[in-house]
Amino acid sequence: MGGIGIVISSLLFSGFFENSRFIKQIHALTITPSVTTVSLPPPQNLSATAVSSSQIDLVWDAVSGAVYYNIYRDNALIASSSVTSYSDTGLSPSTTYTYNVSAVDSSGIESPKSSSASATTLSAPTPPTPAPEEGGALFLIPPAPEVSEKSIVINKGAEWTNSRNVSLTISAKQAYQMAISNNSDFSGAIWENYTTSKKWILTEGDGRKTVYAKFRSLSGGVSEIVSDSIILDTVPPANVLNLEAIPGNQQILLRWEAPPDKDFAGVRIMGSLEFFPTNPWDGILVYQGKKTSFLAVGLVNGKRYYYTVFSYDKAGNFSSGAIISAVPYKKEIPAPPVPPPPTPPPPVSPPVPPVVLPPEIEKLKLSDFEFWQDQEKIIPDGNKVKIKGGVPLTISIDYKKVPEVLKSIIITLRKEDKYFSFLLRINAEMTRYEATILPPKEAGIVPFSIYILDYQNQILKEIQGYFEIERAPSLLPEIPWYKTRTFWFVLIVIIILIVFLAYLLGRMRFRKPESSY
């Protein structure tokens, strides 16, 4: 706690002024601030337990207000932990170690150390007694650690992951050391002290990833190689197609089509009364699942509702989001028209200051955006972007090309009298705003607009263009079944068979019966 020291001193002096004597006393007040630092109490109930010849586990009670704990072994700081347990590994067999822990608060002030706790590591496994072989020679094979198919497990057995950073769960009986590798030949791997869990980084590139492990006992025996696999997928799915919002009385019907991604797992719809949710956790969760429609009920007529539909895959990647809004209303029989009252003069209002565009936004143009399809970059020709129909298209822009004032980038496609809008969302690497959409299958011209919005949902800039869609080869009109070679071949074979059967029947019908005696 802090305190303040106060000292009062006085000075008395006298004199004469115009034949009058005066006496004056001056008091001086001295204030001396002081601060007393109050640290956290030391952790209680520290216990140390030896679990192997090289590991001791520590546990203690939590301290209120502690941010992390310092762990001391034989009065030397060895680690810090944000939880109330710690495993000290790499120790020597049959050795006694003494531990203390202290608590540290948010200001970095460390508490006194806890009471000591000691433990002695287990003794090293006894090597087996050599057995004589035929001929009198001795032959010894060190026992290897026992392993199983569960000796290494990635991400608790998950089938998919969208990150190269994974966690390994490890188990092997009588293991003293282990070697982990992304390669079956263990190139670059080293032997390290055995532990039951480990953070790991998979190799680059999407696809099936395998992590290999082998274990060594204290006597030198090496286990067989075990492994586990997981599918790495970092590419988000395309957005849903043909999203519609049909308002009604206190309700809005949302309809869409699922994207064609093979690993598509469902959609997550987020809602808001303020603006379109910008990520899968922004706003209120409205629906999550595999359906292609959802009826939102219990709404307030006359109020606008904003929705963003995120598609997601089996690895947990989310699309950038398809957006739509609607206002529920009640259909009523219109009353007879009433003559309108005289129009009052417009109110005098102060002029609205114009929106000042940041220079980075003002100079943006269509060529600043990238368009990718079938792993090929498409260069815009003026305002025209020539693409294939029905093939996923990724639109993106460099994160550094837009300022921090930016809130959202939206691309809106106009198909006949309908509009379909999608968010460009920041990717996981924070390098680009991007969205993957599925263009219409039909060939033709589809106008689009790219809108740049600020944090007040004001449109800072609109960039217009159009897609010239050509029908993809896989989407060319199919040949009618009656014009295929297979149809005509089968038809000819059938005709030949019919003629041959008719011929046989005719022969049997006019054949003369043989006379018998």
C-alpha positions as CSV (number, residue, x, y, z in Angstrom):
1,M,0.0,0.0,0.0
2,G,1.1,3.6,-0.6
3,G,1.4,6.3,2.2
4,I,2.2,9.9,2.6
5,G,4.6,11.3,5.3
6,I,3.7,14.8,6.6
7,V,6.2,17.1,8.5
8,I,5.1,20.5,9.8
9,S,7.9,23.0,10.8
10,S,7.6,26.6,11.9
11,L,9.8,29.8,11.9
12,L,9.2,32.7,14.3
13,F,10.7,36.1,13.6
14,S,10.0,39.7,14.8
15,G,10.7,43.3,13.8
16,F,9.6,47.0,13.9
17,F,7.6,48.9,11.3
18,E,6.7,52.5,11.8
19,N,7.2,52.4,15.6
20,S,5.2,49.2,15.8
21,R,6.6,45.9,16.6
22,F,5.3,42.8,14.8
23,I,5.8,39.1,15.4
24,K,5.2,36.6,12.6
25,Q,5.3,32.8,12.6
26,I,5.6,30.9,9.3
27,H,4.6,27.3,9.1
28,A,6.0,25.0,6.5
29,L,4.3,21.8,5.4
30,T,6.5,19.1,3.9
31,I,4.8,16.1,2.2
32,T,6.9,13.1,1.5
33,P,5.2,10.4,-0.7
34,S,6.1,6.8,0.0
35,V,5.0,3.5,-1.7
36,T,4.9,0.1,-0.2
37,T,4.8,-2.8,-2.7
38,V,2.4,-5.6,-1.9
39,S,3.2,-8.9,-3.7
40,L,1.1,-12.0,-4.1
41,P,1.2,-14.7,-1.4
42,P,3.4,-17.7,-2.2
43,P,1.7,-20.7,-3.8
44,Q,0.6,-23.4,-1.4
45,N,0.5,-27.2,-1.3
46,L,3.4,-27.8,-3.8
47,S,3.9,-31.5,-4.4
48,A,6.6,-33.3,-6.5
49,T,6.1,-36.8,-7.9
50,A,8.6,-38.9,-9.8
51,V,7.0,-40.6,-12.7
52,S,10.0,-42.1,-14.4
53,S,13.8,-42.2,-14.2
54,S,13.9,-38.8,-16.1
55,Q,10.7,-37.0,-15.1
56,I,9.2,-35.4,-12.0
57,D,5.7,-33.8,-12.1
58,L,4.8,-30.8,-10.0
59,V,1.4,-29.5,-9.0
60,W,0.3,-26.6,-6.7
61,D,-2.7,-24.5,-5.7
62,A,-3.6,-21.4,-7.8
63,V,-2.9,-17.9,-6.5
64,S,-5.6,-15.3,-7.1
65,G,-4.2,-12.5,-9.3
66,A,-1.3,-14.5,-10.6
67,V,-0.6,-14.3,-14.4
68,Y,2.1,-17.0,-14.4
69,Y,4.3,-19.0,-12.1
70,N,8.1,-19.3,-11.9
71,I,9.5,-22.9,-11.2
72,Y,12.8,-23.3,-9.4
73,R,14.8,-26.5,-9.2
74,D,17.5,-26.5,-6.6
75,N,17.1,-22.7,-6.3
76,A,17.7,-22.1,-10.0
77,L,14.9,-20.8,-12.3
78,I,14.1,-23.5,-14.9
79,A,10.8,-22.5,-16.4
80,S,7.6,-20.4,-16.2
81,S,4.0,-21.8,-16.5
82,S,0.6,-20.2,-16.9
83,V,-1.0,-23.3,-15.3
84,T,-0.6,-24.9,-11.9
85,S,1.3,-27.9,-13.0
86,Y,4.7,-28.6,-14.7
87,S,6.6,-31.7,-15.9
88,D,10.3,-31.5,-15.4
89,T,12.0,-33.8,-17.9
90,G,15.5,-34.8,-18.9
91,L,16.5,-35.6,-15.3
92,S,19.1,-38.2,-14.2
93,P,18.0,-41.5,-12.7
94,S,18.0,-42.0,-8.9
95,T,18.6,-38.3,-8.2
96,T,16.9,-36.1,-5.7
97,Y,15.7,-32.7,-6.8
98,T,14.2,-29.9,-4.7
99,Y,11.6,-27.5,-6.1
100,N,9.9,-24.2,-5.3
101,V,7.4,-22.1,-7.2
102,S,6.5,-18.4,-7.0
103,A,3.5,-16.4,-8.4
104,V,3.9,-13.3,-10.7
105,D,1.2,-10.7,-11.1
106,S,0.4,-8.5,-14.1
107,S,2.9,-5.9,-13.0
108,G,5.7,-8.4,-13.0
109,I,6.0,-8.5,-9.2
110,E,7.0,-11.9,-7.9
111,S,5.7,-13.4,-4.7
112,P,7.9,-15.2,-2.1
113,K,8.8,-18.7,-3.0
114,S,6.6,-21.6,-1.8
115,S,7.7,-24.2,0.6
116,S,10.1,-26.7,-0.9
117,A,9.0,-30.1,-2.3
118,S,11.5,-32.8,-3.1
119,A,11.3,-36.0,-5.1
120,T,13.8,-38.7,-6.3
121,T,13.7,-39.9,-9.9
122,L,13.2,-43.6,-10.4
123,S,16.2,-45.9,-10.9
124,A,17.3,-46.8,-14.4
125,P,15.9,-50.0,-15.8
126,T,18.1,-53.0,-15.0
127,P,19.7,-54.4,-18.2
128,P,18.7,-58.1,-18.9
129,T,21.2,-60.8,-17.9
130,P,23.1,-62.0,-21.0
131,A,22.2,-65.5,-22.0
132,P,24.8,-67.8,-23.6
133,E,24.2,-68.9,-27.2
134,E,25.3,-72.0,-28.9
135,G,29.0,-72.2,-29.1
136,G,29.5,-70.3,-25.9
137,A,29.1,-66.8,-27.4
138,L,27.1,-64.2,-25.7
139,F,24.4,-62.4,-27.7
140,L,22.3,-59.6,-26.2
141,I,19.4,-57.6,-27.7
142,P,18.4,-54.6,-25.6
143,P,14.7,-54.6,-24.9
144,A,12.8,-52.0,-27.0
145,P,9.9,-49.8,-25.8
146,E,6.5,-51.1,-26.3
147,V,4.5,-49.2,-28.9
148,S,1.0,-49.5,-30.6
149,E,-1.0,-47.8,-33.3
150,K,-1.9,-45.2,-30.6
151,S,1.7,-44.4,-29.7
152,I,1.5,-41.2,-31.8
153,V,-1.8,-39.3,-32.4
154,I,-2.2,-36.0,-34.3
155,N,-4.8,-33.5,-32.9
156,K,-6.5,-36.1,-30.8
157,G,-7.3,-38.3,-33.8
158,A,-8.9,-35.6,-36.0
159,E,-9.2,-36.4,-39.8
160,W,-8.7,-32.8,-41.0
161,T,-6.8,-29.7,-40.0
162,N,-6.5,-26.2,-41.5
163,S,-3.2,-25.4,-39.8
164,R,0.3,-26.8,-40.1
165,N,0.7,-26.3,-36.3
166,V,-0.6,-29.5,-34.7
167,S,-0.3,-31.2,-31.3
168,L,1.0,-34.8,-30.8
169,T,-0.1,-37.2,-28.1
170,I,2.6,-39.7,-27.5
171,S,2.7,-42.9,-25.5
172,A,5.3,-45.8,-25.3
173,K,6.1,-48.0,-22.4
174,Q,9.7,-48.0,-21.1
175,A,10.6,-45.2,-23.5
176,Y,13.6,-43.0,-22.4
177,Q,14.0,-41.0,-25.7
178,M,12.1,-40.4,-28.9
179,A,12.6,-39.2,-32.4
180,I,9.9,-37.5,-34.4
181,S,10.0,-36.7,-38.1
182,N,7.9,-35.8,-41.1
183,N,9.9,-38.2,-43.1
184,S,9.9,-42.0,-42.9
185,D,13.7,-42.1,-43.0
186,F,13.9,-39.7,-40.1
187,S,16.2,-37.4,-42.0
188,G,17.0,-34.4,-39.8
189,A,15.5,-35.9,-36.7
190,I,17.3,-36.1,-33.4
191,W,16.8,-38.2,-30.3
192,E,15.2,-36.2,-27.5
193,N,13.9,-36.9,-24.0
194,Y,10.6,-38.8,-24.0
195,T,7.5,-36.8,-23.3
196,T,3.8,-37.5,-23.6
197,S,2.9,-34.4,-25.7
198,K,4.6,-32.2,-28.2
199,K,3.8,-29.3,-30.5
200,W,4.6,-30.1,-34.1
201,I,4.7,-28.3,-37.6
202,L,3.6,-30.3,-40.7
203,T,5.3,-29.9,-44.0
204,E,4.1,-27.2,-46.4
205,G,1.4,-27.8,-49.0
206,D,-2.1,-29.2,-48.7
207,G,-2.8,-32.9,-48.7
208,R,-2.4,-36.0,-46.4
209,K,0.5,-35.5,-43.9
210,T,2.1,-38.3,-42.0
211,V,4.2,-37.9,-38.8
212,Y,6.6,-40.7,-37.8
213,A,8.0,-41.7,-34.4
214,K,10.3,-44.2,-32.9
215,F,11.4,-44.7,-29.3
216,R,14.6,-45.8,-27.5
217,S,14.9,-47.4,-24.1
218,L,17.5,-46.6,-21.5
219,S,19.4,-49.8,-22.4
220,G,19.5,-48.7,-26.1
221,G,16.7,-50.8,-27.6
222,V,14.8,-49.1,-30.4
223,S,11.1,-49.6,-31.1
224,E,9.5,-50.2,-34.5
225,I,8.4,-47.0,-36.4
226,V,4.8,-45.8,-35.7
227,S,2.9,-43.1,-37.5
228,D,-0.3,-41.1,-37.8
229,S,-1.8,-39.1,-40.6
230,I,-4.0,-36.1,-41.0
231,I,-5.3,-34.2,-44.0
232,L,-4.1,-30.6,-44.2
233,D,-6.5,-28.2,-46.0
234,T,-5.9,-24.5,-45.9
235,V,-8.1,-23.5,-48.9
236,P,-11.6,-22.2,-47.9
237,P,-14.6,-23.4,-49.8
238,A,-16.5,-21.2,-52.3
239,N,-19.4,-19.1,-51.1
240,V,-23.0,-20.3,-51.4
241,L,-24.8,-19.6,-54.7
242,N,-28.0,-17.7,-55.5
243,L,-28.6,-16.5,-51.9
244,E,-32.1,-15.0,-51.5
245,A,-34.1,-13.4,-48.7
246,I,-37.9,-13.5,-49.0
247,P,-39.6,-11.3,-46.3
248,G,-43.0,-12.0,-44.8
249,N,-45.0,-11.2,-41.7
250,Q,-42.4,-11.2,-38.9
251,Q,-40.3,-13.6,-40.8
252,I,-37.6,-13.9,-43.5
253,L,-37.0,-17.0,-45.6
254,L,-33.3,-17.5,-46.6
255,R,-32.6,-19.8,-49.5
256,W,-29.3,-20.7,-51.2
257,E,-27.4,-23.4,-53.1
258,A,-24.4,-25.3,-51.6
259,P,-21.0,-24.8,-53.3
260,P,-19.6,-27.7,-55.3
261,D,-16.6,-28.3,-53.0
262,K,-16.1,-32.0,-52.3
263,D,-15.2,-31.3,-48.7
264,F,-18.1,-29.0,-48.1
265,A,-19.5,-29.6,-44.6
266,G,-22.2,-27.0,-44.1
267,V,-23.1,-23.3,-43.6
268,R,-23.0,-20.9,-40.7
269,I,-25.4,-18.0,-40.8
270,M,-24.7,-14.9,-38.7
271,G,-27.3,-12.1,-38.2
272,S,-27.2,-8.5,-37.1
273,L,-29.4,-5.4,-36.9
274,E,-26.5,-3.0,-37.6
275,F,-24.6,-4.3,-40.6
276,F,-23.5,-7.5,-42.3
277,P,-21.4,-9.7,-40.0
278,T,-17.8,-9.7,-41.2
279,N,-16.6,-13.1,-39.9
280,P,-18.2,-16.4,-38.7
281,W,-18.2,-15.1,-35.0
282,D,-19.5,-11.6,-35.6
283,G,-23.2,-11.0,-34.7
284,I,-25.7,-13.6,-33.6
285,L,-25.6,-17.2,-34.8
286,V,-28.9,-17.8,-36.7
287,Y,-28.3,-21.3,-38.2
288,Q,-25.6,-23.9,-38.7
289,G,-26.0,-27.1,-40.7
290,K,-26.3,-28.6,-44.1
291,K,-29.7,-27.4,-45.2
292,T,-30.3,-25.1,-48.1
293,S,-32.9,-22.9,-46.5
294,F,-33.8,-21.4,-43.2
295,L,-36.9,-19.5,-41.9
296,A,-36.1,-16.8,-39.4
297,V,-39.2,-16.1,-37.3
298,G,-40.2,-13.8,-34.5
299,L,-38.8,-10.7,-36.2
300,V,-40.0,-7.1,-36.0
301,N,-41.9,-5.8,-39.1
302,G,-40.3,-2.8,-40.6
303,K,-36.8,-3.4,-39.2
304,R,-34.0,-4.4,-41.5
305,Y,-32.1,-7.6,-40.8
306,Y,-28.6,-8.2,-42.1
307,Y,-27.3,-11.8,-42.8
308,T,-24.0,-13.3,-43.8
309,V,-23.8,-16.9,-44.9
310,F,-20.4,-18.6,-44.5
311,S,-19.8,-22.0,-46.0
312,Y,-17.3,-24.2,-44.3
313,D,-15.4,-27.4,-45.1
314,K,-14.4,-30.5,-43.1
315,A,-11.1,-28.9,-42.1
316,G,-12.9,-25.9,-40.5
317,N,-12.1,-23.3,-43.3
318,F,-14.8,-20.7,-43.8
319,S,-15.6,-18.8,-47.0
320,S,-15.5,-15.0,-47.1
321,G,-19.3,-14.8,-46.8
322,A,-22.3,-14.2,-48.9
323,I,-24.4,-11.2,-47.7
324,I,-28.1,-10.2,-47.9
325,S,-30.6,-8.1,-46.0
326,A,-34.4,-7.8,-45.9
327,V,-37.2,-6.1,-44.0
328,P,-40.1,-8.2,-42.8
329,Y,-43.6,-6.7,-43.3
330,K,-47.3,-7.6,-43.1
331,K,-49.3,-7.5,-46.2
332,E,-52.5,-5.6,-45.7
333,I,-55.4,-4.6,-47.9
334,P,-54.7,-1.1,-49.0
335,A,-57.1,1.6,-47.7
336,P,-58.7,4.1,-50.1
337,P,-56.3,6.8,-51.0
338,V,-56.3,10.0,-48.9
339,P,-55.5,13.3,-50.5
340,P,-52.0,14.3,-49.5
341,P,-51.6,17.4,-47.3
342,P,-49.9,20.4,-48.6
343,T,-46.1,19.9,-48.9
344,P,-44.3,22.0,-46.2
345,P,-41.2,23.9,-47.1
346,P,-38.0,21.9,-46.7
347,P,-36.3,22.4,-43.3
348,V,-33.1,24.4,-43.3
349,S,-30.3,22.1,-42.2
350,P,-26.5,22.7,-42.0
351,P,-24.5,21.3,-45.0
352,V,-23.2,17.8,-44.6
353,P,-19.4,17.8,-44.8
354,P,-18.2,15.7,-47.7
355,V,-16.5,12.4,-47.0
356,V,-12.7,12.8,-47.4
357,L,-11.3,9.9,-49.3
358,P,-7.9,8.5,-48.2
359,P,-5.5,8.8,-51.1
360,E,-5.0,5.0,-51.1
361,I,-8.8,4.5,-51.7
362,E,-9.1,7.3,-54.3
363,K,-6.5,5.8,-56.6
364,L,-7.8,2.3,-56.5
365,K,-8.9,0.8,-59.8
366,L,-10.0,-2.6,-61.2
367,S,-6.4,-3.6,-62.1
368,D,-5.5,-3.5,-58.4
369,F,-7.7,-6.6,-57.9
370,E,-6.5,-10.1,-58.9
371,F,-8.8,-12.7,-60.4
372,W,-7.7,-16.4,-60.3
373,Q,-9.5,-19.3,-61.9
374,D,-8.1,-22.9,-62.4
375,Q,-4.8,-21.7,-60.8
376,E,-4.4,-19.1,-63.7
377,K,-4.3,-15.4,-63.2
378,I,-6.8,-13.4,-65.3
379,I,-5.7,-9.9,-66.3
380,P,-8.7,-7.5,-66.7
381,D,-9.0,-5.8,-70.1
382,G,-10.2,-2.4,-69.1
383,N,-13.4,-3.1,-67.2
384,K,-13.9,-6.5,-68.7
385,V,-12.8,-9.7,-67.0
386,K,-13.1,-12.8,-69.1
387,I,-13.9,-16.0,-67.1
388,K,-15.3,-19.5,-67.4
389,G,-18.8,-20.2,-66.3
390,G,-19.4,-22.6,-63.3
391,V,-15.7,-22.6,-62.3
392,P,-14.7,-21.2,-58.8
393,L,-13.3,-17.7,-59.2
394,T,-11.2,-16.0,-56.5
395,I,-11.1,-12.2,-56.2
396,S,-8.5,-10.6,-54.0
397,I,-6.5,-7.4,-53.3
398,D,-3.3,-6.8,-51.4
399,Y,-3.9,-5.9,-47.8
400,K,-1.3,-3.1,-48.0
401,K,-3.3,-1.4,-50.8
402,V,-6.1,-0.3,-48.5
403,P,-5.8,1.9,-45.3
404,E,-6.8,1.0,-41.7
405,V,-10.0,3.2,-42.1
406,L,-11.4,0.4,-44.3
407,K,-14.1,-1.8,-42.8
408,S,-15.4,-3.9,-45.7
409,I,-14.9,-4.7,-49.3
410,I,-18.0,-6.1,-51.1
411,I,-18.4,-7.4,-54.6
412,T,-22.0,-7.5,-56.0
413,L,-23.0,-9.4,-59.2
414,R,-26.1,-8.5,-61.1
415,K,-27.8,-11.4,-62.8
416,E,-30.9,-10.2,-64.7
417,D,-33.0,-8.5,-62.0
418,K,-31.3,-10.1,-59.0
419,Y,-28.2,-9.1,-57.1
420,F,-25.7,-11.3,-55.3
421,S,-23.2,-9.8,-52.9
422,F,-20.1,-11.3,-51.2
423,L,-17.5,-10.1,-48.7
424,L,-13.8,-10.0,-49.4
425,R,-12.4,-11.1,-46.1
426,I,-8.8,-10.9,-44.7
427,N,-7.1,-14.3,-45.1
428,A,-5.3,-16.1,-42.2
429,E,-1.9,-14.7,-43.1
430,M,-3.2,-11.1,-43.0
431,T,-1.9,-10.5,-46.5
432,R,-5.0,-10.2,-48.7
433,Y,-8.7,-9.5,-48.8
434,E,-10.2,-12.3,-50.8
435,A,-13.4,-14.1,-51.8
436,T,-14.1,-17.2,-53.8
437,I,-17.4,-17.3,-55.7
438,L,-19.0,-19.6,-58.3
439,P,-19.9,-17.6,-61.4
440,P,-23.1,-18.4,-63.4
441,K,-22.9,-21.5,-65.6
442,E,-24.5,-19.8,-68.6
443,A,-22.4,-17.8,-71.0
444,G,-23.1,-14.1,-71.2
445,I,-22.3,-10.7,-69.6
446,V,-22.6,-10.2,-65.8
447,P,-22.0,-6.7,-64.5
448,F,-20.4,-6.3,-61.1
449,S,-19.5,-3.6,-58.6
450,I,-16.8,-3.6,-56.0
451,Y,-17.6,-1.3,-53.0
452,I,-15.1,0.0,-50.4
453,L,-16.8,0.8,-47.1
454,D,-15.5,2.6,-44.0
455,Y,-16.3,1.9,-40.3
456,Q,-19.4,4.0,-40.5
457,N,-20.7,1.8,-43.4
458,Q,-20.3,4.7,-45.9
459,I,-19.4,3.8,-49.4
460,L,-16.0,5.3,-50.0
461,K,-15.6,4.1,-53.6
462,E,-17.4,2.0,-56.2
463,I,-15.4,0.2,-58.9
464,Q,-17.5,-1.1,-61.8
465,G,-16.8,-3.8,-64.3
466,Y,-18.3,-6.8,-66.0
467,F,-17.6,-10.5,-66.4
468,E,-17.7,-11.9,-69.9
469,I,-18.5,-15.6,-69.2
470,E,-17.7,-18.3,-71.6
471,R,-19.2,-21.7,-71.0
472,A,-16.6,-24.1,-69.6
473,P,-15.8,-27.2,-71.6
474,S,-17.4,-29.5,-69.0
475,L,-20.6,-27.5,-69.3
476,L,-21.0,-27.7,-73.1
477,P,-24.4,-29.0,-74.2
478,E,-24.6,-32.7,-74.0
479,I,-25.2,-34.7,-77.2
480,P,-28.7,-36.2,-77.2
481,W,-28.8,-39.8,-76.3
482,Y,-30.3,-40.8,-79.7
483,K,-27.3,-39.2,-81.5
484,T,-24.6,-41.1,-79.7
485,R,-22.5,-43.8,-81.3
486,T,-23.4,-46.2,-78.5
487,F,-27.1,-45.8,-79.1
488,W,-26.8,-46.6,-82.8
489,F,-24.4,-49.6,-82.2
490,V,-26.9,-51.1,-79.7
491,L,-29.8,-50.4,-82.1
492,I,-28.1,-52.2,-85.0
493,V,-27.2,-55.2,-82.8
494,I,-30.8,-55.5,-81.7
495,I,-32.1,-55.3,-85.3
496,I,-29.7,-58.1,-86.3
497,L,-30.8,-60.3,-83.5
498,I,-34.5,-59.7,-84.4
499,V,-33.9,-60.6,-88.0
500,F,-31.9,-63.7,-87.0
501,L,-34.7,-64.9,-84.6
502,A,-37.3,-64.3,-87.3
503,Y,-35.3,-66.4,-89.7
504,L,-35.0,-69.3,-87.2
505,L,-38.7,-69.2,-86.5
506,G,-39.5,-69.2,-90.2
507,R,-37.3,-72.3,-90.8
508,M,-38.9,-74.1,-87.9
509,R,-42.4,-73.3,-89.1
510,F,-42.1,-74.6,-92.7
511,R,-39.9,-77.6,-92.0
512,K,-41.6,-80.9,-93.1
513,P,-42.0,-83.6,-90.5
514,E,-40.1,-86.8,-91.0
515,S,-42.1,-90.0,-91.8
516,S,-41.9,-92.8,-89.4
517,Y,-42.2,-96.5,-90.1
